[in-house]
Amino acid sequence: MYAVIKTGGRQYRVEPGQIVRVNKLEAAVGETISLAEVLLVKDGDTLKAGTPLLDGATVSATVVEQDRAKKIIVFKKKRRQGYQKKQGHRQDYTALKITAINQA
């Protein structure tokens, strides 16, 4: 059984027991949240797809971690112009453990 959810402008394929890193959500570690933007649910041979969302379908998840990803370096340079710029960036994320997929 799996579902496709949408959160933070991105889509994720999730299964019960899986840990997924999503864009930062406002929730405390250990808190249980419900994700209502479910696009698709597949259970065995049955496939339910929404247009665009499935009515009544939710995915339950527990917040495992609130952290920041590894630093990436953004380097810009224009040759022969004497221009170069170096920046770093760390993206905030929330790690979720999927506990259940509830279908309508």
C-alpha positions as CSV (number, residue, x, y, z in Angstrom):
1,M,0.0,0.0,0.0
2,Y,1.3,3.4,-0.9
3,A,0.0,7.0,-1.4
4,V,1.2,10.1,-3.2
5,I,1.0,13.2,-1.0
6,K,1.6,16.9,-1.7
7,T,3.3,19.1,0.9
8,G,5.5,22.2,0.6
9,G,4.9,22.4,-3.2
10,R,6.4,18.9,-3.8
11,Q,4.9,15.4,-4.2
12,Y,6.1,12.4,-2.3
13,R,5.4,8.7,-2.7
14,V,5.0,7.3,0.8
15,E,4.4,3.9,2.5
16,P,3.6,3.1,6.1
17,G,6.8,2.8,8.2
18,Q,8.8,5.0,5.8
19,I,10.7,8.1,6.9
20,V,10.4,11.1,4.6
21,R,12.2,14.4,4.6
22,V,9.8,17.3,3.6
23,N,10.1,21.0,3.7
24,K,9.8,22.4,7.2
25,L,6.4,22.1,8.9
26,E,5.4,23.9,12.1
27,A,5.2,20.9,14.4
28,A,7.0,19.7,17.5
29,V,9.1,16.5,17.6
30,G,7.0,13.6,18.6
31,E,3.7,15.3,17.5
32,T,1.3,13.3,15.2
33,I,0.1,15.3,12.2
34,S,-2.4,14.5,9.4
35,L,-1.6,15.3,5.8
36,A,-4.8,15.9,3.9
37,E,-3.5,16.6,0.4
38,V,-3.5,13.1,-0.9
39,L,-3.4,12.7,-4.7
40,L,-3.4,8.9,-5.1
41,V,-3.8,5.7,-3.0
42,K,-2.9,2.2,-4.2
43,D,-4.0,-0.7,-2.1
44,G,-3.2,-4.1,-3.7
45,D,-4.9,-4.0,-7.1
46,T,-7.1,-1.0,-6.4
47,L,-5.9,2.4,-7.5
48,K,-7.8,5.5,-6.4
49,A,-6.7,8.8,-8.0
50,G,-8.1,12.2,-7.2
51,T,-9.0,15.2,-9.4
52,P,-6.6,16.6,-8.1
53,L,-7.2,15.5,-4.5
54,L,-8.9,12.4,-3.0
55,D,-11.9,13.4,-0.8
56,G,-11.6,12.1,2.8
57,A,-8.2,10.4,2.3
58,T,-5.5,11.4,4.8
59,V,-2.0,10.2,5.7
60,S,-1.0,10.1,9.4
61,A,2.6,10.8,10.3
62,T,4.8,11.4,13.4
63,V,7.4,14.1,13.4
64,V,10.8,12.4,14.0
65,E,13.2,15.4,13.6
66,Q,13.4,19.1,12.8
67,D,16.8,19.9,11.4
68,R,18.8,21.5,8.6
69,A,20.3,19.8,5.6
70,K,24.0,19.8,4.8
71,K,25.5,23.1,3.5
72,I,25.6,23.6,-0.2
73,I,27.9,26.1,-1.9
74,V,26.6,28.5,-4.5
75,F,29.4,29.9,-6.5
76,K,28.9,32.5,-9.3
77,K,31.6,33.8,-11.6
78,K,31.8,35.9,-14.8
79,R,35.1,35.3,-16.6
80,R,37.3,38.3,-17.5
81,Q,35.1,40.6,-15.4
82,G,36.7,40.2,-12.0
83,Y,33.3,39.1,-10.6
84,Q,32.9,36.1,-8.3
85,K,30.5,35.5,-5.5
86,K,30.4,32.6,-3.0
87,Q,27.4,31.8,-0.8
88,G,26.3,28.9,1.4
89,H,22.8,27.6,2.0
90,R,21.2,25.1,4.5
91,Q,17.6,24.1,3.9
92,D,15.3,23.5,6.9
93,Y,13.5,20.2,6.8
94,T,11.1,18.0,8.8
95,A,11.6,14.2,9.0
96,L,8.3,12.4,9.1
97,K,7.6,8.7,9.9
98,I,4.5,7.6,8.0
99,T,2.2,5.7,10.4
100,A,-1.0,5.1,8.5
101,I,-2.7,5.7,5.2
102,N,-6.5,6.3,5.7
103,Q,-8.7,6.1,2.6
104,A,-12.2,7.4,2.2
